[in-house]
Amino acid sequence: MKKNKEKFPKPKNVTLDLQIYKIKQSFPGFKFYRDESGTYWVGQLMPTSNSCIYTVRIVYKYKKPPQVFVIQPELLKLSPHIYADGSLCLYYPFDKDYNNNLSIISETIIPWTAEWLFFYEKWLDSGIWWGPEAPHGEQKIERVDRMEEFS
């Protein structure tokens, strides 16, 4: 008797064409560029109706996590959750919230950027980063979610 093994197709990698399509569909104001400096989108986000408009650049490199930079307005140099190159720290890589091969930028990176900007504005007002974070450095890794303080 043959064993009936159900086979599931291996997920296919998300292509650049699919990323372009999904961003255009969800964020039509974002413009796609491919030139000598690389492959990227530039668009505007406004985290709340009281926020300023932020112009962001999302840099795409095949099989690498996208990098997000705020072009305007300039962020404070000592802002939390920014890498040395100026890109935003949107998630903790070891949590595997973003997968270079399978994640859709318009469903992850762009909403996370808007959320980051919201918490940046709250940090400017209070001096406290109210968003979820993971300690950096050699500290024990433990997710911190300060939103529980509002419950």
Protein Blocks (a to p, Z undefined) as FASTA:
>chain_A
ZZddddddddddddfklmmmmmmmmmmmbccdddfkbccddddddfbfkbccdddddddd
ehiacddddfbdcddfklghiafkopacfbdfklomacfklpcfklmmmmmmmmmmmmmm
mmmmnopafbdcddehjbdcddddfklmmZZ
